[in-house]
Amino acid sequence: TTSAITIRKQIWERARDKLTNYSGRIGDLDGEKYVAMQKEGMKSNISLYDIFPDSRTESTAPILQYVIWMRSQRQISPNYEANILRGLIKLVKFRFASELSTSISSRNNSVNTTGRQSSAVPSTSKKSTPLDDLPIIAELRNIHREAGSKGKKAPRSSDEGKKWLEWTEYLEVIDMLKADLLKMIENYECQLEVALNKSGNDVPDNVQNTPKPVSPNVKSLQKQRKEIAVIFQHYLILAFFSCVPDRQRTFRELELGRNFLRVETTISNERENNGRDDSSSFIWVIKHTADDYKTGGAYGERPPLPLHPSLTPAIDDFLDRWRPALVNEVENPSSPYLFLQPRTGNPMTPNSLYQIVSRCCYKYKQKKTNPHLLRDMIVTHVRKNADYSASEKELEALALFMGHSIRMQRESYDRRTLGQKVEPAIQLMKIVNSF
């Protein structure tokens, strides 16, 4: 059915994205079989059906061999192993998705003709699917859980000192990027004014859509306008992360009019409203359904995620003057996505957004910070900084705002050292025992 094809496609895309980041080919999953086939003159292109002939528990053997080989030859960390297994589980699901959909269709047809349901006992988990009931999937999940448990106790394999920024340093990166952007815009507007004066106002405001042939001045302005649009995107992306420290998928998939909306709000803060109280203003918000973010299945539709009001003029300016320079007028003139790749006009990819954050942070602070590390940085900053004195309710609200549990916040995102975590208790005991 169409739905089954769609599910298989989604499973494959997720598995491909996971496995693209890791070394090793599918053929490496069963290296001995590969060598034996070559010696016997058999086919050398091994398919998923060769590696996983059925869904029995024993069919996990090639993956176990692969993991053991990665441990001994590549010295992979438990966290790396867990990530590989996560991708391989999706790959195995892709392998058996078509067979399972056929089996379900046959079962449904049997129910329709006989009026009786199958005696098979489904999984009792609320989040499980029929694929999760397969023995091979259940066994792989056990192996994955074991690797995940080891990963929580194991030391980090990479030197995060080369990536880690204090949150205040990250905000400085945004400020420096904004300063450079404003200089570029100022220079562009000066050159545009000169061009207008020389040509007698024949240079259109939207130099991107100037009909050909164009003068060298107009070409230069077109190039500058696109360069500004690119840097403007970089600034907004980094600023968005500071307001809503979410997963990078959120910003890659922002669509105008669907999950990225300009809404009217009432500001009841005199400091934010230049002394005027209860005045209407506009802000941009991110609105997620359960399908728009990773943990939507657990938390459902999210409340609106507002961006800071100070960003509203910048977003409006970007949409009005600069984003059109990034739109591919030939292939996708009406793209709904907020952020676009400069060369193609297509939506951002995981790698393109990753590189934007990493390169901007390295340019200004010589640290190759990545988008996911930003989530760790804000949680650590809030929990470590005594000036905030965040209550448990506030920390729980931050976890919900970021789309994860308070337990996940403590175990995965809080990067304070053990000494930093214990320090409040030490200070408390000094107060209690004031001899």
Disulfide bonds with the S-S distance in Angstrom:
none
